[in-house]
Amino acid sequence: MKQKLFFSLCLLLSVGFAQAQGLPENPQPGKCYVKCITKDTFKEVTETLQVHPAYTTLKVVPATYKTVEETVLVKEATEKYVYTPATYETIEVPYVSKEARTDLNIIPATFGRDSRTFETYPATSGWEYKILEDCPSVNKEDCVAACFVEYPAVMRDVSFTTLATDASTSSVPVSERASVYKKRIIKTPARMDKIEIPAEYKTITRQVIDVPASTVSTTIPARTETVTRTILDKKGGITTWEEVECALLDPTAIPIFYETASARLTAASKRTIDETLLPLLNDKAVSIEILSHTDSRGNDDYNMSLSQQRANSVVNYLVSKGISRSRLSAKGYGESRLTNRCSNGVDCSENEHSRNRRTEFRILNN
């Protein structure tokens, strides 16, 4: 009775809540809801289950070497320069130690004698008054006589020297004085001779890989068991819906496989991505995160790097299919999120380790 009452109340709340919130009565794939459901019905079925997967064991065949001879350079070729100095010879060079000149002899001037008469005072004439002696008159003017007197010119002979020939010179040539000096001249100029010094080589022996290391694989078949299990026969009904953030959903594992120690996607893994992730990304405007994990075997840092490379390879493949890189993110977790007890140093089966080698995705937003 209480169950029927609870179911009726849940159904009423679901219809009212869905109508109030406008949620679809038939949810579409890719949307996330918290749901109130009726009890499921179950049934028992018998199935043959694989309890241990088929796997491959590997045996390493070591590499083999061969000895080869190789000529190597031990001293590079070079060159040197030899200097040869110049040689000289001595010659005599004539030169004028004293130039020729012309001396001058002076010829003095010569003179002659001559004379000339000069009038030193000209001839004169005129009246002269003369008082007569024994003039009986008291007035002397009564005893004055006038006489007309002429005086001859006064002449003087002056002798003087005359220039016969003026002073002059005569030229006397004096010959130049010659001499010689010694001079050393280059007979052969200095030079630099380049001498090539050849390289030096040595023959060595070394071991090189003849046949690289390889592995021999042995396939171990899967083991199966027949079990009886209970399965869902009929899904209960949805009574209420409440939309939640899809980023809160747990990561979903996808069967993506890689070659050993490689991040390259196999053809089967690409088909899995095409069938699972591409339809979701093409139909919905959602962003997803790719999460890649490894088992605990091997170096921790190497596993972290390998898991990141594997997550990146999925993102790069989706980008090559036309998905915007802004809608994708990749994160490698290495062996930090093991799903079982198989941590470092723990003895686990191959099946247990394989559960940790997984790639997951989760919706970041819807």
Secondary structure, 3 states (H helix, E strand, C coil): CHHHHHHHHHHHHHHHHHHHHCCCCCCCCCCCEEEEECCCEEEEEEEEEEEECCEEEEEEECCEEEEEEEEEEEECCEEEEEEECCEEEEEEEEEEEECCEEEEEEECCEEEEEEEEEEEECCEEEEEEEECCCCCCCCHHHHEEEEEEEECCEEEEEEEEEEEECCEEEEEEECCEEEEEEEEEEEECCEEEEEEECCEEEEEEEEEEEECCEEEEEEECCEEEEEEEEEEEECCCEEEEEECCHHHCCCEEECCCECCCCCCECHHHHHHHHHHHHHHHHHCCCEEEEEECCCCCCCHHHHHHHHHHHHHHHHHHHHHCCCCHHHEEEEECCCCCCCCCCCCCCCCCHHHHHCCCCEEEEEEEC
